[in-house]
């Protein structure tokens, strides 16, 4: 009886073992993670699976599940890769302490932050404070109250002085289009009076990493008060009060603003008029070609020089070449939206006249004439 029982067990074991030895050699069994034939070898490690194509080629590198790289080249990284499913589903020790949550996702390598430049001024957080990088126009939604002051000799042959005070407002309609309103300018000396209000606009039509090109137009009109100033010198066109121009005639001018960014610290500006018209009999507008160079001193200070040529017009009977220096400071804002304000002080001296009456046909340098101007801008936003 015992002999027959032992024989039956032997017969039952032998067929099962023989059947199992020939099973683990199909694609499904060679990828199920089990030892199907009981020989101690699993899937591609089994000789029965070695001839299958996916076991013969394999993956050149196994996926490491916590290094932030796609080690096996299948386009999936770490816990996003199916090869890491089992490892990422387990709890691992963190700083030597057993954790109760899945494996940490690997730390993503930070991308380098973009450099802040004037071409990125459409993002308020990237509006540069460095003066040489300032764009030609203001940001959309930026409201900029402005204050201007000017002092110069009323007549180079007398001791009187001309003192002017003006308040303006600039608004950025779009990032490439701005409008400035100048309220009637208050003349404080030699007599108290008012001068022209003005409306100006600037439209940027081209920009690159090096060059900005804009169109500008300026309209100033009298407020029924005649000028008693004789021939006051026009202010540089980049100053707020220059928009008023003449105190007794309506004046329209327009042209190009060219700005060249010569590297990160230097900027060259030029104002080239195209249209100049004065709406009065027997007079024509003066043409002012204005040039200036600006150098940034760090992020919050700058200095430069300006020059150009002013050709004859209704308030100027002889051409001259102004020359001057300017310096300014930028007050950083409390947030990353941009500067809070900037302050600029300009001093012009002397003036080079060409063919001035009584000064000789060959030209002369008038050392008695000078101009001192100050301007402040406060940067605010109406839009979020």
C-alpha positions, 0 to 999 in steps of 0.5 A: 500500500505504501509503495503504491502511494509513493509511486503515485506521488512520484508520478504526479511530481514528475509530470508537473516539473517536466511541464513547468520546465518548458513554459517560461519562454513566451513574451507574456511569461517572460515579463510577468516578474515571476519564476514560472518554471521553478528554476530560480530564474525570473523572466529575461534571466531565464534561459528560456527567455534569452532568445526573445527580442526584448530580452536580447536587446534590453534597455541600455541603462536601468532607470534610477528612480530618484536622480531626476534623469531619464536613465533608460531613454524612454522619455519618462523620468523617475516616478513617471517611468513604469519601471519605478512603479513598485519602488515609488509606491513604497515608503522610504526612509527620509533622513534616517526616519521611516516615512509614511508617504510615497517616495519623494519626487526628485528635485527638478533642476531650476531653469536659469532666470532670464536676463532683465532687459529693455525688450522685456518691459511688457512684464511689469516685474521686469521693468528695468530701473537702470536708466540705460535700459529704460524703454522709449515709452511707458508701460500700459497702465502706467500713470506718471505725474511729472514736475518740471522747473527751468531757470535761465537768463531772461536777456543775456544783456540784462540781469533778469531771469526767466523762471518757469514751473510746470506740471504734466501727466503721462499715461501709457495707453499700450506698452508702445504708445504713450500720451503726455499732457502739460498743464499751463506753465506758470511763469514766476519771473520776471513777471507772473503769467501763464504760458502754453499748455501742450499735448504730446504723444509717442508711438514706438514703431520698431525695436530690437536689442540695440535700436528703438525707433519712435514717432513723436508729435507735440501740439502747444497752443496759447491761452490768450496771453501775449508773450512779453519775454522777447526771445527766450531760448527753447529748452531741450526737447527731452525736458517736460517744459520744452513741450510748451515751446512758445508762449504766444503762438500755436505750435505743432512739431513731430519727428523721430525719436531714435534710441541706441542701446550701446551695451548695458550701461550706455544709451544714445538718443536723438530727436530728429524733427520732420514737421515743424509748423507755427500757426502765425503770419510771417513766422516759421518754426524753429528746427531743433535736432537734439542729441544726448548720451547717457551712462548708467552708474549702477542701477539707480544713478546716471549722468550724461551730456546733451547737444544739438542745433537749434535753427532760427524760428519765431522766438529765435533769430539766429541758430545756436548750438546748446551744450550741457550736462545732466545727472539723475537718480532713480528711487527704487519702488517698494515692489518689483513693478519698477522704480518709484520715481526718478529725478533729473537735474540739467545744466546747460552752458555756454551757447555757441551762436552762429552769425549773431548780430553784434557778435560777429559774422564768424560766430561767438560763444555767449558765456553769459547764457545758461540753463538750469532745469529740473524734472521729477517723475513719479511712476504709478499704475492704474491697472493691475 
